[in-house]
Amino acid sequence: MVQNDLATQRIQQLEQALVSRIAIEQAKGMLAERFGIEVDEAFEHLRCHARSNNQKLADVAAGVVNRTVDVDPSRRRSVGRPSFGVVPHGAGVDVRHTGSS
């Protein structure tokens, strides 16, 4: 019985990992297309945004795909690292992260 529960739990974890990976790939593609950057650079912007805002990468990616998170690589900090705003889609508000990471 315990082994069956562990197997079920493992299957659920793998399914969630696949869903997360799909969202990350979609978000990378969307950012690359939108900003004319390489997908590796898009991934770096997603990752930095997640770290800077203490969020999971998969959650940021899902937000980009759902257009509820604005990751704009054109916003740069003075030290050359990306600065990102989280903006509800269509809100027209520019919120910039100014803290250090």
ROKE-307868 format. One record per residue: residue number from 1; residue in three letters; z, y, x of N, C-alpha, C, O in turn. Coordinates in pm, 1 decimal. Atoms other than C-alpha are relative to their C-alpha. Layout:
N
r n: NUM&res: ALA&nup: Z&nnorth: Y&neast: X&caup: Z&canorth: Y&caeast: X&cup: Z&cnorth: Y&ceast: X&oup: Z&onorth: Y&oeast: X
...
REM end
This chain:
101
r n: 1&res: MET&nup: 0.0&nnorth: -120.0&neast: 81.8&caup: 0.0&canorth: 0.0&caeast: 0.0&cup: 0.0&cnorth: 126.3&ceast: 86.1&oup: -75.6&onorth: 219.6&oeast: 58.9
r n: 2&res: VAL&nup: -6.9&nnorth: -115.4&neast: -88.4&caup: 91.8&canorth: 245.5&caeast: 279.0&cup: -131.3&cnorth: 19.0&ceast: 73.9&oup: -178.0&onorth: 131.5&oeast: 91.4
r n: 3&res: GLN&nup: 126.9&nnorth: -7.8&neast: -71.9&caup: -225.8&canorth: 161.8&caeast: 468.2&cup: -110.5&cnorth: 54.6&ceast: -90.8&oup: -196.8&onorth: 130.3&oeast: -46.1
r n: 4&res: ASN&nup: 96.9&nnorth: -48.8&neast: 97.8&caup: -429.8&canorth: 227.3&caeast: 155.4&cup: 15.0&cnorth: 151.2&ceast: -18.7&oup: -84.7&onorth: 222.9&oeast: -26.4
r n: 5&res: ASP&nup: -26.3&nnorth: -143.3&neast: 14.7&caup: -263.9&canorth: 570.3&caeast: 114.8&cup: -48.4&cnorth: 76.9&ceast: 122.9&oup: -104.4&onorth: 185.9&oeast: 111.2
r n: 6&res: LEU&nup: 45.1&nnorth: -64.8&neast: -123.9&caup: -334.9&canorth: 653.8&caeast: 479.6&cup: -152.1&cnorth: 7.2&ceast: 5.4&oup: -208.4&onorth: 107.4&oeast: 49.4
r n: 7&res: ALA&nup: 146.6&nnorth: 1.4&neast: 1.3&caup: -698.9&canorth: 554.9&caeast: 439.6&cup: -53.5&cnorth: 105.1&ceast: -97.4&oup: -149.9&onorth: 175.1&oeast: -66.3
r n: 8&res: THR&nup: 40.6&nnorth: -98.4&neast: 99.5&caup: -732.2&canorth: 769.5&caeast: 127.6&cup: 20.9&cnorth: 141.7&ceast: 54.0&oup: -64.1&onorth: 229.1&oeast: 36.8
r n: 9&res: GLN&nup: -29.3&nnorth: -130.9&neast: -58.2&caup: -567.9&canorth: 1063.0&caeast: 305.0&cup: -101.8&cnorth: 35.2&ceast: 108.5&oup: -147.6&onorth: 149.1&oeast: 117.3
r n: 10&res: ARG&nup: 96.9&nnorth: -22.7&neast: -107.7&caup: -801.1&canorth: 1023.2&caeast: 602.5&cup: -138.1&cnorth: 34.4&ceast: -57.1&oup: -206.8&onorth: 122.2&oeast: -5.0
r n: 11&res: ILE&nup: 128.5&nnorth: -28.9&neast: 65.9&caup: -1107.1&canorth: 1018.8&caeast: 375.1&cup: -0.7&cnorth: 142.4&ceast: -54.7&oup: -100.2&onorth: 213.5&oeast: -40.9
r n: 12&res: GLN&nup: -8.6&nnorth: -136.2&neast: 53.2&caup: -989.5&canorth: 1339.1&caeast: 205.7&cup: -7.8&cnorth: 103.9&ceast: 112.0&oup: -71.4&onorth: 208.1&oeast: 96.2
r n: 13&res: GLN&nup: 4.6&nnorth: -91.1&neast: -113.7&caup: -937.0&canorth: 1505.4&caeast: 544.6&cup: -142.0&cnorth: 12.1&ceast: 54.2&oup: -187.4&onorth: 121.8&oeast: 87.0
r n: 14&res: LEU&nup: 137.5&nnorth: -1.6&neast: -50.5&caup: -1285.1&canorth: 1408.2&caeast: 658.5&cup: -94.1&cnorth: 74.4&ceast: -95.0&oup: -183.0&onorth: 147.7&oeast: -51.6
r n: 15&res: GLU&nup: 82.0&nnorth: -71.2&neast: 98.7&caup: -1440.0&canorth: 1533.5&caeast: 334.6&cup: 23.2&cnorth: 150.6&ceast: 10.0&oup: -71.6&onorth: 228.8&oeast: 2.8
r n: 16&res: GLN&nup: -31.0&nnorth: -142.1&neast: -12.2&caup: -1259.5&canorth: 1867.0&caeast: 373.4&cup: -59.7&cnorth: 57.6&ceast: 128.0&oup: -109.9&onorth: 170.0&oeast: 128.2
r n: 17&res: ALA&nup: 58.6&nnorth: -45.1&neast: -126.7&caup: -1372.4&canorth: 1894.1&caeast: 735.6&cup: -150.8&cnorth: 20.7&ceast: -14.8&oup: -206.2&onorth: 116.7&oeast: 38.8
r n: 18&res: LEU&nup: 144.0&nnorth: -13.1&neast: 22.1&caup: -1732.6&canorth: 1838.8&caeast: 626.8&cup: -31.8&cnorth: 124.2&ceast: -82.5&oup: -125.6&onorth: 197.5&oeast: -51.3
r n: 19&res: VAL&nup: 20.8&nnorth: -118.7&neast: 83.8&caup: -1707.7&canorth: 2105.0&caeast: 355.8&cup: 20.6&cnorth: 126.5&ceast: 83.1&oup: -56.6&onorth: 221.7&oeast: 72.1
r n: 20&res: SER&nup: -26.6&nnorth: -115.4&neast: -85.6&caup: -1555.8&canorth: 2347.6&caeast: 607.8&cup: -114.6&cnorth: 23.4&ceast: 98.4&oup: -157.2&onorth: 136.9&oeast: 120.1
r n: 21&res: ARG&nup: 108.2&nnorth: -10.4&neast: -98.2&caup: -1826.9&canorth: 2273.8&caeast: 862.4&cup: -127.2&cnorth: 55.4&ceast: -64.6&oup: -198.2&onorth: 135.9&oeast: -4.3
r n: 22&res: ILE&nup: 117.7&nnorth: -49.8&neast: 72.3&caup: -2099.4&canorth: 2336.3&caeast: 605.3&cup: 13.5&cnorth: 150.1&ceast: -24.3&oup: -82.8&onorth: 224.3&oeast: -4.8
r n: 23&res: ALA&nup: -22.2&nnorth: -143.2&neast: 24.7&caup: -1945.9&canorth: 2675.5&caeast: 514.0&cup: -15.1&cnorth: 79.1&ceast: 129.5&oup: -73.3&onorth: 187.6&oeast: 129.1
r n: 24&res: ILE&nup: 11.0&nnorth: -68.1&neast: -128.8&caup: -1920.5&canorth: 2769.7&caeast: 882.9&cup: -146.2&cnorth: 12.4&ceast: 41.2&oup: -189.3&onorth: 118.5&oeast: 86.3
r n: 25&res: GLU&nup: 142.8&nnorth: -4.4&neast: -35.6&caup: -2285.8&canorth: 2678.7&caeast: 944.3&cup: -75.5&cnorth: 99.1&ceast: -87.5&oup: -161.2&onorth: 172.6&oeast: -38.4
r n: 26&res: GLN&nup: 65.5&nnorth: -94.3&neast: 90.3&caup: -2395.4&canorth: 2874.7&caeast: 636.5&cup: 33.4&cnorth: 143.9&ceast: 38.6&oup: -54.5&onorth: 230.0&oeast: 40.8
r n: 27&res: ALA&nup: -42.8&nnorth: -134.9&neast: -36.6&caup: -2192.6&canorth: 3179.2&caeast: 741.9&cup: -65.9&cnorth: 43.8&ceast: 130.9&oup: -109.1&onorth: 158.4&oeast: 143.2
r n: 28&res: LYS&nup: 67.2&nnorth: -32.3&neast: -126.0&caup: -2333.3&canorth: 3165.1&caeast: 1095.9&cup: -144.8&cnorth: 40.5&ceast: -27.0&oup: -192.8&onorth: 140.0&oeast: 27.3
r n: 29&res: GLY&nup: 139.0&nnorth: -30.9&neast: 33.0&caup: -2685.1&canorth: 3160.9&caeast: 953.9&cup: -14.6&cnorth: 132.2&ceast: -71.6&oup: -106.8&onorth: 208.9&oeast: -43.5
r n: 30&res: MET&nup: 5.5&nnorth: -126.2&neast: 74.5&caup: -2615.0&canorth: 3446.3&caeast: 715.5&cup: 20.7&cnorth: 119.2&ceast: 92.8&oup: -51.6&onorth: 218.5&oeast: 84.2
r n: 31&res: LEU&nup: -26.1&nnorth: -110.1&neast: -92.8&caup: -2469.3&canorth: 3665.6&caeast: 989.8&cup: -115.0&cnorth: 17.9&ceast: 98.5&oup: -154.9&onorth: 130.4&oeast: 128.6
r n: 32&res: ALA&nup: 112.4&nnorth: -7.3&neast: -94.0&caup: -2749.5&canorth: 3579.4&caeast: 1232.1&cup: -119.3&cnorth: 68.9&ceast: -65.3&oup: -183.4&onorth: 154.4&oeast: -4.0
r n: 33&res: GLU&nup: 111.6&nnorth: -59.6&neast: 73.3&caup: -3009.5&canorth: 3671.4&caeast: 971.7&cup: 25.5&cnorth: 148.0&ceast: -29.0&oup: -60.4&onorth: 232.8&oeast: -4.7
r n: 34&res: ARG&nup: -32.9&nnorth: -135.9&neast: 42.4&caup: -2833.4&canorth: 3984.6&caeast: 848.8&cup: -0.5&cnorth: 98.6&ceast: 116.5&oup: -46.3&onorth: 211.9&oeast: 101.5
r n: 35&res: PHE&nup: -17.2&nnorth: -92.2&neast: -111.5&caup: -2766.1&canorth: 4133.2&caeast: 1192.6&cup: -96.0&cnorth: -24.1&ceast: 116.1&oup: -88.7&onorth: 44.4&oeast: 218.2
r n: 36&res: GLY&nup: 98.5&nnorth: 25.7&neast: -103.8&caup: -3050.3&canorth: 3986.4&caeast: 1397.1&cup: 62.6&cnorth: -46.6&ceast: 130.6&oup: 22.5&onorth: -3.7&oeast: 238.8
r n: 37&res: ILE&nup: -69.1&nnorth: 51.3&neast: -118.0&caup: -2819.3&canorth: 3799.7&caeast: 1634.4&cup: -17.6&cnorth: -151.3&ceast: 6.4&oup: -59.9&onorth: -214.0&oeast: -90.7
r n: 38&res: GLU&nup: 6.8&nnorth: 145.3&neast: -15.8&caup: -2810.9&canorth: 3445.4&caeast: 1771.2&cup: 115.9&cnorth: -65.2&ceast: -75.6&oup: 219.1&onorth: -1.8&oeast: -97.7
r n: 39&res: VAL&nup: -105.2&nnorth: 68.6&neast: 75.8&caup: -2606.6&canorth: 3186.5&caeast: 1580.7&cup: 126.7&cnorth: -19.3&ceast: 83.6&oup: 236.7&onorth: -20.1&oeast: 28.4
r n: 40&res: ASP&nup: -119.2&nnorth: 11.1&neast: -85.2&caup: -2374.0&canorth: 3140.7&caeast: 1880.3&cup: 81.8&cnorth: 128.7&ceast: -4.2&oup: 204.7&onorth: 125.5&oeast: -8.4
r n: 41&res: GLU&nup: -68.4&nnorth: -128.6&neast: 9.1&caup: -2293.4&canorth: 3510.3&caeast: 1868.1&cup: 62.8&cnorth: 17.1&ceast: -138.0&oup: 173.6&onorth: 69.6&oeast: -149.7
r n: 42&res: ALA&nup: -54.8&nnorth: -6.7&neast: 135.6&caup: -2244.9&canorth: 3490.7&caeast: 1491.3&cup: 128.8&cnorth: -81.1&ceast: -9.6&oup: 225.8&onorth: -37.6&oeast: -71.6
r n: 43&res: PHE&nup: -120.3&nnorth: 82.9&neast: 0.8&caup: -1995.4&canorth: 3208.5&caeast: 1542.5&cup: 114.5&cnorth: 72.1&ceast: 71.2&oup: 228.7&onorth: 68.6&oeast: 25.4
r n: 44&res: GLU&nup: -102.9&nnorth: -72.7&neast: -75.2&caup: -1808.5&canorth: 3417.8&caeast: 1799.6&cup: 60.7&cnorth: 111.5&ceast: -85.3&oup: 181.6&onorth: 134.2&oeast: -80.7
r n: 45&res: HIS&nup: -49.6&nnorth: -105.4&neast: 88.5&caup: -1780.1&canorth: 3703.1&caeast: 1549.3&cup: 87.4&cnorth: -59.2&ceast: -111.0&oup: 190.9&onorth: -1.9&oeast: -145.1
r n: 46&res: LEU&nup: -82.8&nnorth: 66.4&neast: 100.7&caup: -1650.1&canorth: 3465.1&caeast: 1282.1&cup: 135.6&cnorth: -37.8&ceast: 58.8&oup: 240.2&onorth: -13.8&oeast: -1.5
r n: 47&res: ARG&nup: -122.6&nnorth: 46.5&neast: -64.7&caup: -1396.1&canorth: 3321.4&caeast: 1523.8&cup: 93.3&cnorth: 117.0&ceast: 33.0&oup: 213.6&onorth: 109.7&oeast: 8.2
r n: 48&res: CYS&nup: -81.3&nnorth: -117.4&neast: -33.0&caup: -1276.5&canorth: 3661.5&caeast: 1644.7&cup: 60.2&cnorth: 64.0&ceast: -125.2&oup: 175.3&onorth: 107.6&oeast: -125.1
r n: 49&res: HIS&nup: -50.2&nnorth: -55.1&neast: 125.9&caup: -1245.8&canorth: 3785.1&caeast: 1287.4&cup: 116.7&cnorth: -83.6&ceast: -51.8&oup: 218.6&onorth: -29.3&oeast: -94.4
r n: 50&res: ALA&nup: -106.6&nnorth: 88.7&neast: 47.7&caup: -1037.6&canorth: 3481.6&caeast: 1191.7&cup: 126.7&cnorth: 20.3&ceast: 82.9&oup: 236.1&onorth: 30.8&oeast: 27.4
r n: 51&res: ARG&nup: -116.8&nnorth: -20.4&neast: -87.1&caup: -807.8&canorth: 3527.7&caeast: 1491.6&cup: 63.9&cnorth: 135.9&ceast: -21.5&oup: 186.1&onorth: 146.7&oeast: -31.0
r n: 52&res: SER&nup: -51.9&nnorth: -136.4&neast: 15.3&caup: -773.6&canorth: 3902.8&caeast: 1447.2&cup: 74.3&cnorth: 19.9&ceast: -131.4&oup: 164.7&onorth: 103.0&oeast: -141.0
r n: 53&res: ASN&nup: -59.7&nnorth: -14.4&neast: 132.7&caup: -678.2&canorth: 3861.1&caeast: 1083.4&cup: 90.2&cnorth: -116.4&ceast: -37.6&oup: 131.3&onorth: -129.2&oeast: -152.9
r n: 54&res: ASN&nup: -89.0&nnorth: 113.9&neast: 20.8&caup: -468.1&canorth: 3545.5&caeast: 1123.2&cup: -44.8&cnorth: -85.5&ceast: -119.1&oup: 34.6&onorth: -119.6&oeast: -206.8
r n: 55&res: GLN&nup: 57.8&nnorth: 80.5&neast: 106.3&caup: -698.8&canorth: 3346.3&caeast: 897.3&cup: -64.6&cnorth: -123.9&ceast: 59.9&oup: -96.6&onorth: -128.2&oeast: 178.7
r n: 56&res: LYS&nup: 72.2&nnorth: 119.9&neast: -43.1&caup: -853.9&canorth: 3003.4&caeast: 916.6&cup: -148.7&cnorth: 32.2&ceast: 5.7&oup: -202.0&onorth: 105.2&oeast: -77.9
r n: 57&res: LEU&nup: 143.7&nnorth: -21.2&neast: -17.4&caup: -1211.3&canorth: 3000.4&caeast: 1040.6&cup: -76.2&cnorth: -41.4&ceast: -125.8&oup: -167.6&onorth: 28.9&oeast: -169.1
r n: 58&res: ALA&nup: 69.0&nnorth: 48.9&neast: 120.1&caup: -1319.8&canorth: 2797.9&caeast: 737.0&cup: 15.4&cnorth: 97.2&ceast: -116.6&oup: -76.7&onorth: 112.4&oeast: -196.8
r n: 59&res: ASP&nup: -21.3&nnorth: -96.5&neast: 108.2&caup: -1166.9&canorth: 3058.0&caeast: 501.8&cup: -85.7&cnorth: 125.0&ceast: 19.8&oup: -141.6&onorth: 178.6&oeast: -75.9
r n: 60&res: VAL&nup: 85.5&nnorth: -115.5&neast: -29.3&caup: -1347.9&canorth: 3344.0&caeast: 675.2&cup: -145.6&cnorth: -35.3&ceast: -29.9&oup: -217.6&onorth: 42.8&oeast: -92.0
r n: 61&res: ALA&nup: 137.9&nnorth: 43.7&neast: 23.9&caup: -1673.9&canorth: 3147.8&caeast: 665.6&cup: -29.5&cnorth: -7.7&ceast: -149.5&oup: -134.5&onorth: 37.9&oeast: -194.9
r n: 62&res: ALA&nup: 19.4&nnorth: 8.8&neast: 145.3&caup: -1630.7&canorth: 3074.0&caeast: 294.8&cup: -9.2&cnorth: 139.8&ceast: -60.3&oup: -88.5&onorth: 163.0&oeast: -151.5
r n: 63&res: GLY&nup: 5.6&nnorth: -137.9&neast: 48.0&caup: -1565.1&canorth: 3444.2&caeast: 236.7&cup: -132.5&cnorth: 67.1&ceast: 29.9&oup: -184.3&onorth: 142.7&oeast: -52.4
r n: 64&res: VAL&nup: 131.6&nnorth: -54.8&neast: -34.8&caup: -1884.3&canorth: 3539.0&caeast: 418.8&cup: -105.7&cnorth: -57.0&ceast: -94.5&oup: -189.3&onorth: 16.7&oeast: -147.0
r n: 65&res: VAL&nup: 97.1&nnorth: 65.3&neast: 88.5&caup: -2082.8&canorth: 3286.4&caeast: 214.8&cup: 12.4&cnorth: 52.7&ceast: -142.7&oup: -88.3&onorth: 74.4&oeast: -210.1
r n: 66&res: ASN&nup: -23.5&nnorth: -49.5&neast: 136.0&caup: -1922.8&canorth: 3409.3&caeast: -110.1&cup: -9.4&cnorth: 151.7&ceast: -10.1&oup: 4.2&onorth: 208.5&oeast: -118.5
r n: 67&res: ARG&nup: 13.4&nnorth: -146.2&neast: -9.4&caup: -1968.9&canorth: 3772.5&caeast: 3.4&cup: 127.3&cnorth: 73.6&ceast: -39.8&oup: 121.8&onorth: 181.5&oeast: -98.9
r n: 68&res: THR&nup: -128.4&nnorth: -65.6&neast: 22.9&caup: -1598.4&canorth: 3852.4&caeast: -26.5&cup: 62.5&cnorth: 45.3&ceast: 131.0&oup: 163.7&onorth: 115.5&oeast: 130.4
r n: 69&res: VAL&nup: -45.4&nnorth: -43.0&neast: -132.6&caup: -1549.9&canorth: 3901.1&caeast: 349.8&cup: -118.6&cnorth: 62.7&ceast: 71.1&oup: -227.6&onorth: 5.5&oeast: 75.3
r n: 70&res: ASP&nup: 104.1&nnorth: -72.1&neast: -72.7&caup: -1750.1&canorth: 4154.2&caeast: 549.6&cup: 27.9&cnorth: -10.9&ceast: 148.8&oup: 120.9&onorth: 52.0&oeast: 199.4
r n: 71&res: VAL&nup: -9.5&nnorth: 10.8&neast: -145.4&caup: -1791.5&canorth: 4054.3&caeast: 913.5&cup: -120.4&cnorth: 74.3&ceast: 56.0&oup: -233.7&onorth: 26.7&oeast: 48.1
r n: 72&res: ASP&nup: 108.1&nnorth: -84.9&neast: -49.5&caup: -1993.8&canorth: 4330.9&caeast: 1075.7&cup: 7.0&cnorth: 10.6&ceast: 151.1&oup: 92.4&onorth: 82.0&oeast: 203.6
r n: 73&res: PRO&nup: -2.8&nnorth: -3.1&neast: -146.1&caup: -2072.1&canorth: 4275.0&caeast: 1444.4&cup: -31.1&cnorth: 136.1&ceast: 60.0&oup: -7.6&onorth: 156.3&oeast: 179.1
r n: 74&res: SER&nup: 33.2&nnorth: -131.2&neast: -55.7&caup: -2187.7&canorth: 4635.2&caeast: 1482.9&cup: 124.9&cnorth: 84.7&ceast: 21.6&oup: 120.1&onorth: 185.3&oeast: 92.3
r n: 75&res: ARG&nup: -126.3&nnorth: -72.0&neast: -21.3&caup: -1826.5&canorth: 4752.3&caeast: 1466.1&cup: 64.6&cnorth: -55.2&ceast: 125.6&oup: 100.2&onorth: -172.9&oeast: 130.8
r n: 76&res: ARG&nup: -55.5&nnorth: 43.4&neast: -128.3&caup: -1691.2&canorth: 4736.3&caeast: 1819.5&cup: 123.1&cnorth: 81.7&ceast: 34.7&oup: 131.6&onorth: 200.5&oeast: 3.8
r n: 77&res: ARG&nup: -116.3&nnorth: -69.6&neast: -53.7&caup: -1356.9&canorth: 4822.3&caeast: 1972.3&cup: -38.6&cnorth: 63.3&ceast: 132.8&oup: -142.3&onorth: 30.7&oeast: 190.4
r n: 78&res: SER&nup: 28.7&nnorth: -68.9&neast: -125.6&caup: -1341.3&canorth: 5043.7&caeast: 2277.7&cup: -2.7&cnorth: -94.7&ceast: 118.8&oup: -66.9&onorth: -64.3&oeast: 219.3
r n: 79&res: VAL&nup: 0.4&nnorth: 95.3&neast: -109.9&caup: -1276.3&canorth: 4739.0&caeast: 2497.8&cup: -117.0&cnorth: -96.1&ceast: -9.8&oup: -124.4&onorth: -192.3&oeast: 66.7
r n: 80&res: GLY&nup: 119.6&nnorth: 81.7&neast: 10.0&caup: -1604.1&canorth: 4585.4&caeast: 2385.4&cup: 14.8&cnorth: -125.7&ceast: -83.5&oup: -77.7&onorth: -206.7&oeast: -89.1
r n: 81&res: ARG&nup: -18.1&nnorth: 116.5&neast: 84.8&caup: -1458.2&canorth: 4325.0&caeast: 2152.7&cup: -29.6&cnorth: 38.4&ceast: -143.9&oup: -14.4&onorth: 154.8&oeast: -181.2
r n: 82&res: PRO&nup: 36.7&nnorth: -33.0&neast: 137.5&caup: -1566.4&canorth: 4300.9&caeast: 1790.4&cup: 118.6&cnorth: 48.8&ceast: -82.2&oup: 231.4&onorth: 2.7&oeast: -64.3
r n: 83&res: SER&nup: -97.1&nnorth: -45.8&neast: 98.0&caup: -1377.0&canorth: 4486.9&caeast: 1522.3&cup: -61.5&cnorth: -23.3&ceast: -136.9&oup: -177.8&onorth: 10.2&oeast: -159.1
r n: 84&res: PHE&nup: 56.5&nnorth: 43.7&neast: 126.6&caup: -1419.4&canorth: 4363.6&caeast: 1168.2&cup: 76.8&cnorth: 59.7&ceast: -116.2&oup: 198.1&onorth: 79.0&oeast: -108.8
r n: 85&res: GLY&nup: -63.7&nnorth: -45.1&neast: 122.2&caup: -1349.9&canorth: 4497.0&caeast: 823.9&cup: -8.0&cnorth: -107.8&ceast: -105.4&oup: -109.6&onorth: -176.4&oeast: -116.4
r n: 86&res: VAL&nup: 0.9&nnorth: 91.5&neast: 113.1&caup: -1253.8&canorth: 4281.7&caeast: 528.3&cup: -13.4&cnorth: 86.7&ceast: -122.8&oup: 77.2&onorth: 162.8&oeast: -156.8
r n: 87&res: VAL&nup: 31.8&nnorth: -89.4&neast: 109.9&caup: -1411.4&canorth: 4446.1&caeast: 229.5&cup: -44.6&cnorth: -82.0&ceast: -119.7&oup: -134.5&onorth: -165.3&oeast: -107.7
r n: 88&res: PRO&nup: 52.4&nnorth: 65.7&neast: 119.6&caup: -1446.5&canorth: 4320.9&caeast: -125.7&cup: -145.5&cnorth: 38.4&ceast: -19.0&oup: -180.9&onorth: 155.5&oeast: -4.8
r n: 89&res: HIS&nup: 143.6&nnorth: -23.8&neast: 12.0&caup: -1818.8&canorth: 4288.3&caeast: -187.9&cup: -26.8&cnorth: 112.1&ceast: -99.8&oup: 21.1&onorth: 109.7&oeast: -213.1
r n: 90&res: GLY&nup: 39.1&nnorth: -109.7&neast: 86.9&caup: -1961.7&canorth: 4607.2&caeast: -330.0&cup: 103.8&cnorth: 109.7&ceast: -14.3&oup: 82.2&onorth: 204.8&oeast: -89.3
r n: 91&res: ALA&nup: -105.7&nnorth: -98.8&neast: 15.6&caup: -1638.8&canorth: 4804.9&caeast: -289.1&cup: -33.4&cnorth: 131.7&ceast: 67.5&oup: 17.9&onorth: 236.5&oeast: 28.3
r n: 92&res: GLY&nup: 37.7&nnorth: -122.6&neast: -68.6&caup: -1796.6&canorth: 5054.5&caeast: -50.7&cup: 112.7&cnorth: 58.4&ceast: 84.7&oup: 111.6&onorth: 177.3&oeast: 116.5
r n: 93&res: VAL&nup: -113.5&nnorth: -46.1&neast: -79.4&caup: -1474.3&canorth: 5076.5&caeast: 149.6&cup: -14.6&cnorth: -57.9&ceast: 139.9&oup: -47.3&onorth: -175.5&oeast: 155.8
r n: 94&res: ASP&nup: 8.9&nnorth: 45.1&neast: -138.5&caup: -1473.7&canorth: 5056.1&caeast: 529.4&cup: 141.9&cnorth: -10.7&ceast: 55.4&oup: 206.3&onorth: 90.5&oeast: 83.1
r n: 95&res: VAL&nup: -134.1&nnorth: 23.9&neast: -53.7&caup: -1149.9&canorth: 4899.0&caeast: 654.4&cup: -17.5&cnorth: -64.8&ceast: 136.1&oup: -70.3&onorth: -175.5&oeast: 146.7
r n: 96&res: ARG&nup: 17.8&nnorth: 51.2&neast: -134.7&caup: -1140.9&canorth: 4852.1&caeast: 1028.9&cup: 132.0&cnorth: -50.0&ceast: 55.6&oup: 237.3&onorth: 10.9&oeast: 36.6
r n: 97&res: HIS&nup: -117.1&nnorth: 56.9&neast: -67.0&caup: -900.5&canorth: 4633.1&caeast: 1220.1&cup: 20.1&cnorth: 77.2&ceast: 129.2&oup: -71.3&onorth: 85.8&oeast: 211.1
r n: 98&res: THR&nup: -24.7&nnorth: -80.0&neast: -118.7&caup: -735.2&canorth: 4847.5&caeast: 1487.3&cup: 104.9&cnorth: -61.4&ceast: 90.2&oup: 131.9&onorth: -7.3&oeast: 197.4
r n: 99&res: GLY&nup: -102.8&nnorth: 64.7&neast: -82.3&caup: -467.9&canorth: 4611.0&caeast: 1620.4&cup: -60.3&cnorth: -74.0&ceast: 115.4&oup: -181.3&onorth: -96.3&oeast: 119.7
r n: 100&res: SER&nup: 49.3&nnorth: 77.3&neast: -113.7&caup: -493.8&canorth: 4421.4&caeast: 1943.7&cup: 15.8&cnorth: -147.6&ceast: -28.2&oup: 100.7&onorth: -188.5&oeast: -107.4
r n: 101&res: SER&nup: -8.4&nnorth: 144.2&neast: 22.9&caup: -553.1&canorth: 4049.4&caeast: 1958.8&cup: 42.1&cnorth: -71.2&ceast: 124.3&oup: 54.6&onorth: -193.7&oeast: 124.1
REM end
